[in-house]
Amino acid sequence: MSPSERKTLQGADRENGATRMRDVARAAQVSTMTVSRALKDPAKVSPEVRKRVAEAVAAVGYVPNKLAGSLSSSRSNVVGLIMPSIENSLFSSTIQGISDVLRRHDHQLMIADTGYSAEAEEAAIRAFLAQRVAGLILHDTTHSPAAVAMIRRSGVPVVENGTLTPEPLDMVVSYSNEDASRAMTLHLARLGYRRIAFVSLPLAANERSRDRRRGYLAALEESGLAADPRLVLEMPPGLASGAEALLRLVEGGGDPDAIFFAGDVLAIGAVLECTRRGWPVPGKVAIAAFDNFDLLGHLVPPVTTLKLPRLEIGRRSAEVLLDRITGRSRAAVAVDLRFEIIHRSST
């Protein structure tokens, strides 16, 4: 083994615990030096050995330290942020809030996009931990068992901020999607609407959408209103989906007098379709949205919606994470930043 290889291997053992690489070697039935070569320079080992090492790495949950030997401390000053989408402009305020706070405290932000995939989130977590990030901020609150196991083993502080989950991995800073959806549905019921429809993004890979539907159904029950399956839709994102949802609900026999879109772009598409068809809002049907996307206030009519503290979520996420990183706090904090209903003439 060359001096540089020995230094790399020793550094990796110090960072991950000496038994970790040895566990991989034992499971793959090779030496620790071979494991090190397979991970750092795969061309130096045979395909069969590479396959055995890769299987062993997955089996023992080993996260290679790609910074071993190049850092004097065990962690970098980088925080990893994993978002479901970087195309969705609603997330930009949260990202900005996180970045502003980290930069003031000499930390940098690294961002990964999962495309709403649990497998992609798992891969991003593995990559960030390999880079020895100081902490993680996860927008999603539902994770694969392998992702949870990696985080638990790493000891890295984590903040989740997509919803106020009752069982966070570590810390949580957000608002309750369920409570917000319940509040808006109750608001519509208090205004006198009795046939309130609900449109969300697909539920399967989106805990926030599932929370929002739970809040809607809870509010119907609380208001003494019957839940009608004809009034509940899941739609893909986009303006066209909002227009399609409007037509399916209005012309599909459910006879809604109000539609609550748990996605702002969907609501915008519906209002534009009403305008195109000459349908008065709320004369034909009332429309409410979930997030205070700026355009909602400039439509005709302006749309009733929920104002969510997205910038503050970013700031507070970074602050509580830094408190943990620097040792100022060991508390598993849960911060509820709440929400506000903005009533406009669409309802």
C-alpha positions, 0 to 999 in steps of 0.5 A: 500500500502506498503512503497516500493510500494508507493516509486515505484509508486511515482517514476514512477509518477515523471518520466512519469508525474503523469497524465500518470499512472492515465490515465491508471487507468482511462481507465482501471477503476482501481486504480493507485495502481492496475495499478502499481501492474499489471505492476510490479507483474502481478500475484497479479491481476486477468487475467481480470484486467491484460488485461484491464490494458494492453489495457489501457497502449497501448491506452494512450501510457504509458511507465512504468519506470522500473528504478523508485526509483533506480536512482537519475537522470531521465536518465541513461548513456545508449544509445539504438541502434536499428539495422535491423540485427546484422548478417550483418557485414556491420553494425559492423563498425558503431556499433564500431564507436558509442561504441568507442565515448560513452565509452570515455564519460562514456556512454554505448551502448545497442543494439537491432536487429529488423530483418527488422520488424517495429513491432520489432523496436516499441517493442525495442523502448518501452523497451529502453524508459522503461529503461530510456535511455539517447538517441536513435540511429535508423538505420531505418528511417521509423517507425510505428506511435506508435513508433514515438508517443512514441519517441515524448512523451519521449523527448529523443534525437534521431539520425537516420543513415541509410540514409540521410532522408529529414524529420528526427525524430530529428537528422540524420547522414548518406549519401544519398542512392539515391544519391549514387545509382544514382552516380554509375549508372551514372558512368556505363553509362559514361563508355559506358554501355547502358543496366544497370540492377539493383538488390536490397534486397526486397523493402517492409521493407527497405527504403534504398533499395527503395532509391537505386532503385529511384537513379538508375531510376533517373540516367537512365532518366538523361542518356537517357536510357530506364528503362526496367522492365526485368532488375530490380530484388529484391532478398533475401540476400545471395550469392546464391541470387546473383548467381540466379539474374545473371542467371535470368538477363543474360538468361532472355531476358533483355540482360544486359551489366552491373549489379549494385548490391545494396548489396555486398553479392549479387555482390560477389555471381554473380562474383563467379557464373561467375567464375564457368561458365567461363564467363569473367567479364566484357567481358560477363557482367560488375558487380558493387556493393554498399558497399566496403565489403573487399572481393570485392577487392580480387575477380578476377576481383576486383569489382567496388563499393561505399566506404561508411563512416560507421565508421564515421557515427557511430562516428558522430552519437554518437557525435551529440547525446552526444552534445544533451544529455549534453546540448552542442547543441539543434540543429536538425543537419543533417550531410551528410558524402557522399560516394566515387566510387571505380573503379575497373576492373569488369567494 
